[in-house]
Amino acid sequence: IFKTGTRFDKEHSFYKGFPPLNGSLNQILETKPAMARINMISPYFSREAIRRAEPLISKCTVKFISVLSDAATSGKAVNLSFGFRCITADTIMNHSFQKPLGALDAPDFDFPLIMALDASLKDIQWVHYFPTPFRLLFRITDLLPETLFEKLFKPLYLTKWCLNFCRDRILELQKNPTAPGSLPTVFDTMLNPNLEKGQYTPTLQELTGDALLLLMAGTDSTAHTLVTATYGMLTHPDMLRKLKTELKEAIPDRDSLVEWAALEKLPYLRAVIKESLRYVSGSPGRLPRTVPSTGAVFCGQQIPPGTIITSGTYVHHRNPKVFEDPNTFRPERWLQGTLGDMEKNLVSFSRGSRTCTGMK
């Protein structure tokens, strides 16, 4: 279903049911048309692109650590769930536009959009089951006075605010492209496609939808993984000691920032990250696909064309045949024996042609 070149397209009502993402890569249902957009975006999430963007990422990291240090000095508790979402939101916007969202500037990580994303996740299931009423509601809100819109539908109001933020940044790039010699953004290239390679200029709606998609996909999934890793370490003192020992040896100067290339060589840190990705599952629900016109056969069972089938990362990540004692957080599993089956079943970013573009 999820292999490279798959003919199982994304299911229409599930992926088309959220109007703010209209025109985005997420709403291109067929694999072949999606590849044209993927090929424009993916170079900016390659290993080399991330290496070049490290100064932008480090800038957000320093600000985040500063907030935590100030809180520690004053003895003040902070909500790390919101804090991690603030740093991931600012990082992805910095990488996309070289301009952060401003989430880390919010006192106590109380950034309205982060609060809205948290609230909207509880309601998003209704969007998928009742897409038509939601699309109608989205249009009606355009007719409401802004104050009333914010009061009645705050999560949706803040989503539109973010959509406008993304649109404004794209229009700004159109008028003032990134200077030659500077680090180009994802949208610099999308605004100036290579026609000889068959690329095309996406519409403003498509660009805005992709910007919002990058923000939404890059904020919560990464933040949840960080929350899981933090909780796992704090509730397992022995694991925390191992990780701190490894980090202290690799980073003698605690005030220095180490490059990604050096960090990814630390075996226990890698194990903690992989176990956190496995344990939390980036996409918490199932991802529906449609059986192609030729039909399909699974386990000897004929599946007719047009049937909606689903699979979820949770099913793979909690399979006891692959991951021993799957409900236990245990990074050591990634340091022992043959990892082939576990690596194959670690599908936090999906697999195949429609794998997550920002998985690096």
C-alpha positions in Angstrom: 0.0 0.0 0.0 2.8 2.4 0.9 5.5 1.2 -1.4 7.4 3.5 -3.8 5.3 4.0 -6.9 2.1 2.8 -5.2 -1.2 3.0 -7.0 -3.1 3.2 -3.8 -4.1 6.9 -3.8 -5.0 9.0 -0.8 -8.6 8.8 0.2 -10.6 11.9 -0.9 -12.8 12.8 2.0 -10.1 12.3 4.6 -7.4 14.4 2.9 -9.7 17.0 1.3 -11.7 17.7 4.4 -9.6 20.5 5.9 -10.0 23.7 3.8 -7.0 25.6 5.3 -4.7 23.0 3.5 -6.4 23.5 0.1 -3.9 23.2 -2.7 -1.2 21.7 -0.4 0.9 18.7 -1.2 -1.2 16.8 1.4 -4.3 17.2 -0.8 -2.7 15.8 -4.0 -4.3 12.4 -3.9 -2.5 10.7 -6.8 1.2 9.7 -6.4 2.5 10.8 -9.8 1.2 14.4 -9.7 2.4 14.7 -6.1 6.0 13.8 -7.1 6.4 17.1 -9.0 5.7 19.1 -5.8 7.7 16.7 -3.7 10.8 17.1 -5.9 10.6 20.8 -5.4 10.4 20.6 -1.6 12.5 17.6 -0.7 16.0 19.1 -1.5 15.4 21.6 1.4 15.0 18.7 3.8 18.0 16.8 2.7 21.0 16.2 5.0 23.0 18.8 3.2 20.2 21.4 3.4 19.7 20.8 7.1 23.5 21.1 7.7 23.5 24.5 5.9 20.4 25.6 8.0 22.0 24.7 11.3 22.7 28.4 12.2 18.9 29.1 11.9 18.1 26.0 14.0 20.7 26.9 16.6 19.3 30.4 17.0 15.9 28.9 18.0 17.7 26.4 20.3 19.6 29.1 22.1 16.5 31.1 22.7 14.7 28.0 24.0 17.5 27.2 26.4 17.5 30.8 27.6 13.9 30.6 28.5 14.4 27.3 30.4 17.4 28.8 32.2 15.5 31.8 33.3 12.7 29.6 34.6 15.2 27.4 36.5 16.8 30.5 38.1 13.5 31.8 39.3 12.2 28.3 40.4 9.3 28.6 38.0 7.7 25.5 36.4 7.2 25.5 32.6 4.9 23.5 30.3 7.4 21.6 28.2 4.7 20.3 25.9 3.9 23.8 24.8 7.6 24.8 25.0 8.7 22.0 22.6 5.9 23.1 20.2 7.0 26.7 20.3 10.6 25.8 19.4 9.5 23.4 16.6 7.1 26.0 15.2 9.7 28.7 15.2 12.3 26.4 13.7 10.2 25.2 10.8 9.1 28.8 10.0 12.8 29.9 10.2 13.8 27.2 7.8 10.9 27.9 5.5 11.1 31.7 5.4 14.1 32.7 7.5 11.6 34.4 9.8 10.3 32.7 12.9 6.7 32.7 14.0 7.5 34.4 17.3 6.3 31.5 19.4 9.4 31.5 21.6 8.8 35.1 22.5 5.5 34.3 24.2 5.7 34.4 28.0 5.5 30.9 29.6 5.3 29.5 26.0 1.7 30.7 26.0 1.5 31.3 22.2 -2.1 31.5 21.0 -1.5 29.4 17.8 0.0 26.6 19.9 -3.0 26.6 22.2 -5.2 26.5 19.1 -3.4 23.6 17.6 -3.8 21.8 21.0 -7.5 22.4 21.0 -8.1 21.7 17.3 -6.5 18.2 17.7 -9.5 17.2 19.8 -12.0 18.3 17.1 -10.1 17.2 14.0 -11.8 13.8 13.9 -15.1 15.5 13.3 -13.6 17.3 10.2 -12.8 13.9 8.7 -16.2 12.4 9.4 -18.2 15.4 8.4 -16.1 17.3 5.8 -19.0 19.0 4.0 -20.4 20.8 7.1 -16.9 21.9 8.1 -16.1 23.3 4.6 -19.4 25.3 4.8 -18.5 26.5 8.3 -15.1 27.6 7.1 -16.8 29.8 4.4 -19.3 31.2 6.8 -16.6 32.4 9.1 -15.4 34.8 6.4 -18.7 36.7 6.8 -18.5 37.1 10.6 -17.0 40.2 12.3 -13.5 39.4 13.4 -14.2 39.7 17.1 -17.2 37.4 16.9 -15.3 34.9 14.7 -12.5 34.8 17.3 -14.9 34.4 20.2 -17.0 31.6 18.7 -14.4 29.6 16.8 -11.0 30.5 18.3 -9.0 27.5 17.0 -10.3 28.1 13.5 -9.7 31.8 13.8 -6.1 31.2 14.8 -5.7 28.7 12.0 -6.8 31.4 9.6 -4.4 33.8 11.3 -1.6 31.4 10.6 -2.7 30.9 7.0 -2.6 34.7 6.5 0.9 34.8 8.1 2.1 32.2 5.6 0.5 34.0 2.7 2.1 37.3 3.8 5.5 35.7 4.0 5.1 34.3 0.5 4.0 37.6 -1.0 6.9 39.3 0.8 9.3 36.8 -0.9 7.7 37.5 -4.3 8.5 41.2 -3.9 11.8 40.8 -2.1 13.5 37.5 -3.0 16.4 36.2 -0.9 19.6 38.0 -1.8 22.1 36.1 -4.0 24.6 34.3 -1.9 22.2 34.0 1.1 20.7 30.7 2.2 17.6 30.2 0.0 14.3 29.2 1.5 12.0 26.4 0.4 9.7 29.0 -1.2 12.4 30.8 -3.1 12.8 27.8 -5.3 9.1 27.2 -5.6 8.6 30.8 -6.7 11.4 30.4 -9.3 11.0 26.8 -10.6 13.4 25.2 -13.0 11.3 24.8 -16.1 13.9 22.7 -17.9 13.4 20.1 -15.2 9.6 20.1 -15.7 8.9 22.2 -12.6 6.1 24.6 -12.5 5.1 27.7 -10.5 2.5 26.8 -7.8 -0.4 29.1 -7.3 -0.5 31.4 -4.2 -3.1 29.0 -2.7 -0.8 26.0 -3.2 2.2 27.8 -1.7 0.2 29.0 1.3 -1.3 25.5 1.8 2.2 24.0 1.7 3.5 26.6 4.2 0.7 25.8 6.6 1.3 22.0 6.0 5.0 22.4 6.9 4.1 24.3 10.1 1.4 21.8 11.2 3.3 18.7 10.3 6.7 20.0 11.7 5.3 21.3 15.0 3.3 18.7 16.8 4.9 15.5 15.6 8.4 16.6 16.5 7.3 18.2 19.7 5.5 15.0 20.8 8.7 13.0 20.1 10.7 15.4 22.3 8.1 15.2 25.1 8.2 11.4 25.0 12.0 11.4 25.1 12.1 13.9 28.0 9.4 11.9 30.0 11.2 8.7 29.3 14.5 10.0 30.6 13.0 11.6 33.7 11.1 8.5 34.7 14.1 6.2 34.2 17.0 7.6 36.1 19.4 4.9 34.8 18.7 5.9 31.2 19.1 9.6 32.1 22.5 8.9 33.6 23.6 7.0 30.5 22.5 9.8 28.2 24.1 12.6 30.3 27.4 10.7 30.5 27.5 10.2 26.7 26.6 13.9 26.1 29.2 15.2 28.7 31.9 13.2 27.0 30.9 14.5 23.5 30.3 18.1 24.7 32.9 19.0 27.4 31.8 22.7 27.2 28.1 22.7 28.1 27.7 26.2 26.6 28.9 25.1 23.1 26.6 24.0 20.3 27.6 20.8 18.7 26.9 20.2 15.0 24.3 17.6 14.0 26.9 15.5 12.2 28.6 14.9 15.6 25.4 14.3 17.6 24.1 11.7 15.2 27.2 9.6 15.9 26.3 9.2 19.6 24.8 5.7 19.9 22.7 6.1 23.0 21.3 9.4 21.9 20.3 7.8 18.6 18.7 4.9 20.5 16.7 7.4 22.6 15.4 9.2 19.5 14.5 6.0 17.7 12.7 4.6 20.7 10.8 7.9 21.2 9.8 7.9 17.5 8.5 4.3 18.0 6.7 4.9 21.2 4.8 8.0 20.3 4.0 7.4 16.6 4.1 10.7 14.6 0.7 10.2 13.1 -1.6 8.9 15.9 -4.4 7.8 13.6 -4.9 5.7 10.5 -4.0 6.9 7.0 -6.7 5.8 4.5 -5.9 4.8 0.9 -8.2 3.8 -1.9 -7.9 0.4 -3.7 -7.0 1.1 -7.4 -9.2 0.1 -10.4 -7.4 -3.2 -10.7 -8.5 -4.3 -7.2 -6.1 -5.9 -4.7 -5.5 -9.2 -2.9 -4.4 -9.3 0.7 -3.8 -12.6 2.5 -5.8 -14.4 -0.2 -8.7 -12.0 0.1 -9.9 -10.1 -3.0 -10.5 -6.4 -2.3 -12.7 -4.6 -4.8 -11.7 -1.3 -6.5 -12.6 1.8 -4.6 -12.5 0.1 -1.2 -11.1 2.4 1.5 -8.3 0.6 3.5 -6.2 2.0 6.3 -3.1 1.4 8.3 -1.5 3.1 11.2 2.0 3.5 12.6 0.8 2.4 16.0 0.0 -1.1 14.7 3.6 -1.5 13.4 5.3 0.1 16.4 3.5 -2.0 19.0 3.8 -5.4 17.2 5.2 -7.8 19.8 6.6 -10.1 17.1 8.9 -7.3 16.1 9.4 -5.2 19.2 9.8 -7.3 22.4 7.7 -5.9 25.2 6.4 -3.1 22.9 4.6 -1.1 25.6 7.8 -0.5 27.5 10.0 2.5 26.7 13.5 0.9 26.3 16.1 2.6 24.1 18.5 -0.3 24.7 16.5 -2.4 22.2 18.2 -0.3 19.4 21.7 -1.2 20.6 21.2 -5.0 20.7 21.4 -7.7 18.1 20.1 -7.5 14.5 18.0 -4.4 14.0 16.7 -5.3 10.5 13.1 -6.1 11.4 12.8 -3.2 13.8 14.3 -0.7 11.3 11.9 -2.0 8.7 8.9 -1.6 11.0 9.9 1.9 12.3 7.5 3.8 10.0 7.1 7.1 12.0 7.3 9.0 8.7 5.3 6.5 6.6 7.0 4.7 3.7 7.3 4.8 -0.1 6.5 7.6 -2.5 4.4 9.6 0.0 6.8 9.4 2.9 7.1 12.5 5.0 9.1 15.1 3.1 10.6 16.6 6.3 11.7 13.3 7.9 15.4 14.5 8.2 
